[in-house]
């Protein structure tokens, strides 16, 4: 994936914390630290969205849907 240079505004205290992580060699530079933070936040948002969508599902309906017609097909499956 290609990288694009952007300018951001960040709280000075937060930047000091990022610089501290860079100084401790946790990240090679500021860019990597910020990329990592943005990536983790995007993943968290996606997980939360997925969890919210899953919470909308009705377990009884989903089970019935999964088992629908299974009895008829089960006899045709080979024995293992």
N, C-alpha and C positions, 0 to 999 in steps of 0.2 A: 504494500500500500504506500502511495506517495505521501510525503509530508508537505504541509503548507505552513509558511511562517505567518503568525498572527501576533498582534500586540494586545496585551490585556492589562487591566488595572487590577491591582491586588493590594489588600491591606498590608501595611508595612510590617505588622507583627506576624502575619501569616507568611510573608516573604522571608522573614528572619527564621521562622521554623523550617521552611523549605530549605533555606541555605544551610541550616544546621544539619539536616539530613544529607545534604550534598557533602558537607564538610566531614561527616562521619562515614562517607563512602556508601551510604545506603542507596543513593542514586548517583549516576555519573555527572549529572548536571541539572540545572533548574528545569529545562525542557522535559527531560525524562520524568522528573518528579511530578510535574504538572500533568503530563500525558497520562501517567499512571493514575493520578487522582481523578481525572476526568473519565478515564476508562472504567475505573471501579464504580464511580457514581452512575454512569450510564448503565452498567451491568446491574447495579442495585435497583435502579428505576425499572428496568425490564423485568427483573425478578418480582418486584412488588406488583407490577402490572399483571404478570402471569398469575401470581398468587391471588390477586383480586378477581381475575377471570375464573380461576378454578373454584373460588369460594362461591361463585354464582351457580355452580353445577349442583344438580339434585342427585345425591348418591343412589337413591332407589331407582330413579329413572335411568341413570347411566348403567346400573347393574342390569336392569331389565333389558335395556338396549343391547348390551354386550351378550346377554344370554339368549336373545331372540333368535330362534331358529337353530341354536346350537345343538339341541337334542336331536334334531333330524340329521344333522351333518355328523354328529359324533359317531354314529354307527358306521359311517362310510370311511372313517379315518383308520389307517392301519394300526395294528397293535404293536407296541414297542417293547 
